[in-house]
């Protein structure tokens, strides 16, 4: 099983980023997928989820209305569109399936002017 996150970077407050998570080694289309983030000195927290077939989504209150999770089962890829970014969104972002498997390396998102 491998999860490879990408798309992070440095962005100004109010800006946007699109993260990707390339999955391999399991049947991607059969699993709920989730995004998590971990800010420096804090515990990893759940950000968003998407169900495998119908694509029903759920979000943490802190990102609701600003972030959109989506998936392309034909490409085994999970996405996170992040708009109206705030300084408090700065963290390393990770994806994982449910039930969870080994974590990838994550992608750093830094929101700063």
CORBELNOR-V179148 format. One record per residue. N is the residue number from 1. SS is DSSP state (a for helix, b for strand, c for the rest). Layout:
BEGIN
<<N & SS> <N & SS>>
END
This chain:
BEGIN
<<1 & c> <2 & b> <3 & b> <4 & b> <5 & b> <6 & b> <7 & c> <8 & c> <9 & b> <10 & b> <11 & b> <12 & c> <13 & c> <14 & c> <15 & c> <16 & c> <17 & b> <18 & b> <19 & b> <20 & b> <21 & b> <22 & b> <23 & b> <24 & b> <25 & c> <26 & c> <27 & c> <28 & a> <29 & a> <30 & a> <31 & c> <32 & b> <33 & b> <34 & b> <35 & b> <36 & b> <37 & b> <38 & b> <39 & c> <40 & c> <41 & c> <42 & c> <43 & c> <44 & c> <45 & b> <46 & b> <47 & b> <48 & b> <49 & b> <50 & b> <51 & c> <52 & c> <53 & c> <54 & c> <55 & c> <56 & c> <57 & b> <58 & b> <59 & b> <60 & c> <61 & c> <62 & c> <63 & c> <64 & c> <65 & c> <66 & c> <67 & b> <68 & b> <69 & b> <70 & b> <71 & b> <72 & b> <73 & c> <74 & c> <75 & c> <76 & c> <77 & b> <78 & b> <79 & b> <80 & b> <81 & b> <82 & b> <83 & c> <84 & c> <85 & c> <86 & c> <87 & a> <88 & a> <89 & a> <90 & c> <91 & b> <92 & b> <93 & b> <94 & b> <95 & b> <96 & b> <97 & b> <98 & b> <99 & c> <100 & c> <101 & c> <102 & c> <103 & c> <104 & c> <105 & c> <106 & c> <107 & b> <108 & b> <109 & b> <110 & b> <111 & b> <112 & c> <113 & c>>
END
